[in-house]
Amino acid sequence: MIQHKMEPDELEYLLDISGRTPYWICRQLFCDAVFSNYLEIAKDVGATLPSLMFIAEHWQGIAKPFVEAHLPGYDTYVMGGHLMFYEYPEKWNRVLEDFLNKL
């Protein structure tokens, strides 16, 4: 999830904020991620709205070709890991702002 070596204080912070989510919401989010398929909805979104997909570096070999093949209306940007917005906020916000400014 994180690409850099975390200090104990940072790990404690992330565990603390993660632990604030009630278990029934965590369970639902997990089940939704594992058992749901939103590909058709994502296709409709990309066909009708400007869309941006951030792809984690460790998934780029699989995810980028998949998005390009199945979601041709999407802009893609590869960076960081699962928590790229946390670890690289300036870069993430710059990419998002550039995308929004093109609208």
C-alpha positions in Angstrom: 0.0 0.0 0.0 2.8 2.5 0.9 5.9 2.7 -1.1 8.2 4.4 1.4 9.4 3.1 4.7 7.0 4.2 7.4 8.0 5.5 10.7 6.1 4.1 13.7 4.2 7.3 14.2 2.9 7.3 10.6 1.9 3.6 10.9 0.1 4.3 14.2 -1.8 7.2 12.5 -2.9 5.1 9.5 -4.0 2.2 11.7 -5.9 4.7 13.9 -7.8 6.3 11.1 -8.4 2.9 9.5 -9.7 1.5 12.7 -12.4 4.2 13.0 -14.5 2.6 10.3 -17.2 0.4 11.8 -16.8 -3.3 11.2 -20.1 -3.6 9.3 -19.0 -0.9 6.8 -15.6 -2.6 6.4 -17.3 -5.9 5.7 -19.7 -4.4 3.1 -16.8 -2.6 1.4 -14.8 -5.8 1.2 -17.7 -7.8 -0.1 -18.6 -5.2 -2.6 -15.0 -5.1 -3.9 -14.7 -8.9 -4.1 -18.1 -9.9 -5.4 -19.3 -7.0 -7.5 -18.6 -6.3 -11.2 -19.0 -2.6 -12.2 -17.5 -3.0 -15.7 -20.7 -2.2 -17.6 -21.4 0.8 -15.4 -17.8 2.0 -15.9 -18.2 1.6 -19.7 -21.3 3.8 -19.6 -19.6 6.4 -17.5 -16.6 6.5 -19.8 -18.8 6.8 -22.8 -20.8 9.7 -21.5 -18.5 11.6 -19.1 -14.8 12.6 -19.0 -13.2 9.9 -16.8 -9.8 9.5 -15.1 -8.4 6.2 -13.8 -5.5 6.3 -11.4 -3.6 3.0 -11.6 -1.1 1.8 -8.9 2.4 1.1 -10.2 2.3 -2.5 -9.1 -0.9 -3.2 -11.1 0.1 -1.2 -14.3 1.1 -4.3 -16.3 -2.4 -5.8 -15.9 -4.6 -2.8 -15.2 -3.5 -0.3 -17.8 -4.0 -2.7 -20.8 -7.3 -3.8 -19.3 -8.5 -0.2 -18.9 -7.3 0.7 -22.4 -9.1 -2.3 -23.9 -12.3 -2.2 -22.0 -12.7 1.5 -21.0 -11.4 3.5 -24.0 -13.0 6.7 -22.9 -10.8 6.9 -19.8 -7.6 8.9 -19.3 -5.2 6.8 -17.2 -2.4 7.8 -14.9 0.1 5.4 -13.3 1.6 6.3 -9.9 2.3 5.1 -6.4 0.4 2.3 -4.7 -3.0 1.8 -3.1 -2.7 5.0 -1.0 -1.2 7.2 -3.8 -3.3 10.2 -2.8 -1.9 10.0 0.7 1.7 9.3 -0.2 2.0 11.7 -3.1 -0.7 14.3 -2.5 1.0 17.1 -4.6 1.4 14.9 -7.6 -2.0 13.3 -7.3 -3.7 16.7 -6.9 -1.7 18.1 -9.9 -2.8 15.2 -12.1 -6.4 15.6 -11.0 -6.3 19.4 -11.5 -4.8 19.0 -15.0 -7.6 16.6 -15.9 -10.3 18.9 -14.5 -8.8 21.9 -16.3 -9.2 20.1 -19.6 -13.0 19.9 -19.1 
